[in-house]
Amino acid sequence: MTMNFSDHELERYSRQILLPQIGGTGQERLRKASVLVIGAGGLGAPLLQQLAASGIGHVGIVDPDRVDLSNLQRQVLYDMKDIGQFKVEAAASRLKAMNPLVKIRTYAFEATDAILDDLVSGYDVICDGTDNFGTRFAVSDACVRQGRTLVAGAVQGFSGQLAVFRPQLGGPCYRCLFPTAEETQAATCAQAGVLGAAAGVMGNLMAVEVMREIIGFEGRDKTQVTIWDALSGTSQRFVLYRDPACRVHADGDLSS
């Protein structure tokens, strides 16, 4: 792999390049990568910070909402002057100030079935930080159709959940994890509350998984679901397999 880092880049990313598991080769992979973040809220804000700081070359941000006062408790990209602005625009401004080397595209609209395939196909890794099952399923389905890795996070109250789906490798999808979720209505953060620091932990863990995927760390052959609880300070992990009854795979959207 050809690497041509400027003196600025070598200094900016020096502490990361020093890690033997990353080095110049890993940093070059980050620079060439493109990541789409859907949801610029409690999970997306810390995730975006880490992606920009680490040197991801291209970042897309999808969110239709504007910043409001209640966001500031956990959505660490924003401050008082951003209230009323579209989150994607406020986030892009902050990220460009943090790292002007990162190219950023913003999409101030909802992630719907009508546009997701076109969006997802333009990025290497997709991150879902949304707070409702409808959008999560739509994002997952698009990743299955387009053969893209999906890093999916969720947080509510004191608990968080994280999984990385690789349908292009024959792995499970989000519907395999929640086969009956469409029949229920999950509470949002606005309804159930959320610990800001818990959102920060999960957003940062999502960033780690993105970098693991792009750089090519070992241990990515199985889909592992991690559940972390801030109250007890404990985490649980289990391996998820493709559900033979999952309608996405049964309908032939992904070959076995």
Beta strands, then each sheet from edge to edge (+ up, - down):
strand 1: 34-38
strand 2: 58-62
strand 3: 103-107
strand 4: 125-128
strand 5: 149-156
strand 6: 159-165
strand 7: 223-229
strand 8: 234-240
sheet 1: 3+ 2+ 1+ 4+ 5+ 6- 7+ 8-
end
